[in-house]
Amino acid sequence: MGQAAELSLQENDLALTPAAYEKMAELIGQAEDDDLQAIRVFVSGGGCGGMGYGMTFTDTRTEYDYMRKEKDFAIYVDAVALNYLRGVEIDYVERPTGASFVFNNAFAMTGGSGTCGACGAAGGGCA
């Protein structure tokens, strides 16, 4: 019996705004591969620039993935990434410079101070 069926991703673990949900549903609906049924939310990096947050389509769930089934797609987050994402809200915003997904409160979850420890640059990145 695999552990994957037991790991459930709750709304308070990772929230989606209505705009983010609509855009995710639209994008997964446009995917050319019919096997893609989920969006994987992941964390990468670390160090001076801070953590990077992203998403990709997937058709594979591992035994370490937490899952939440939405109406139009599922969301997968592995156990390690969930430690950095807990309490984050994903939004989709359109600005004059372009549209993108935004991870709200993500930096606060990593315990950062908002400046780079090595060079003091604001925003967590080195100049």
PyMOL commands that set and color helices and strands:
alter all, ss='L'
color gray80, all
select helices_A, chain A and resi 4-6+18-30+47-49+79-85+106-109
alter helices_A, ss='H'
color red, helices_A
select strands_A, chain A and resi 14-16+38-45+51-58+65-69+74-78+88-95+98-104
alter strands_A, ss='S'
color yellow, strands_A
deselect
rebuild
show_as cartoon
